[in-house]
Amino acid sequence: KGYIGILTSGGDASGMNATIRAITRSAICNGYKVKGIYRGYEGLIHDEIRELTSEDVSNIIQRGGTILKTARSKDFETPEGRQKAYEVMQKEEITALFVIGGNGSLTGARVFAQEHDDVVCIGLPGTIDNDLCGTDRTIGYDTALNTIVDCVDKIRDTATSHERIFFVEVMGRDAGFLAQNSAIASGAEAAIIPEDQTDKDQLEEFISRGFRKTKNSSIVIVTESATGKGAAYYADRVKKEYPQYDVRVTILGHLQRGGSPSAGDRILASRLGCASIQALMEGQRNVMIGIRNDKVVYVPIAEAIKQHKPIDNSLIDVLNELSI
Ligand code: F6P
């Protein structure tokens, strides 16, 4: 049958180890042999590969990060790099490639499978950003969300004591799931997210709601921005336009990616990992294993990465209603 190859790619996410464990154990249970590919696609190109046994994945379900290491491979974006990866797969007798990662990683898998008919790719959604279509959740999202909420609870103590406005910047790349839902869960006054594309200025909206009339402090969660409109941008605007307010910025950064995975992420990883082997046995190829309405689904990788995953507008309404 050849080997199943597993790699983790892109930003790490808590629950990746639980996914590696589930794929490995389920594969072995069903008569397959497994190889771990180190450092994502980089390790595939450079043949950093070794067999994984059931014992190799012991005692990792509770650990953050990824035992296989991860990378964002520039070489894999080139046809030459992918050709090299293909040759290494042949040499290592890997017949099915299991890719745990986010949007960029699954885009790589799709291009690779398009170039090589005989390559079977199975994707598992592993990213804190929750930005893959066709699945309600991605592995790592729940843990990151809980981490953010813990941090905001702490910031709230000092914000209240000093009567300050805090702009807290969270990750998500260009997706506002972490910001919007952490704002709801932490009782924040507002969230500034990229999906809110109406003409209105999200900061003006927040100020004009007159937050100071009833509250002596405020927390605004802001999605990071590649175009410079992160927490610092909004804080600077408030400092200039409303100098009466005392403003601070906290950028949570990479602490959002670490830590022991939540029970929810461990269970999701275990379910999707087992389902991925099931999918292989059913002859599925080039699909991502997702979860919808608490049921496992197979989503063509092309669909999972096709568009920006929409945020449910009712989440915006919930925050607005509850933050008066
Ligand atoms: O995709 C996961 C993610 O954490 C994003 O939220 C963030 O924009 C990015 O990765 C950060 O990447 P890096 O760890 O390479 O700085």
Residues whose N, C-alpha, C, O or C-beta is under 5 A from the ligand:
A	BS01	F6P	G11 D129 M171 G172 R173
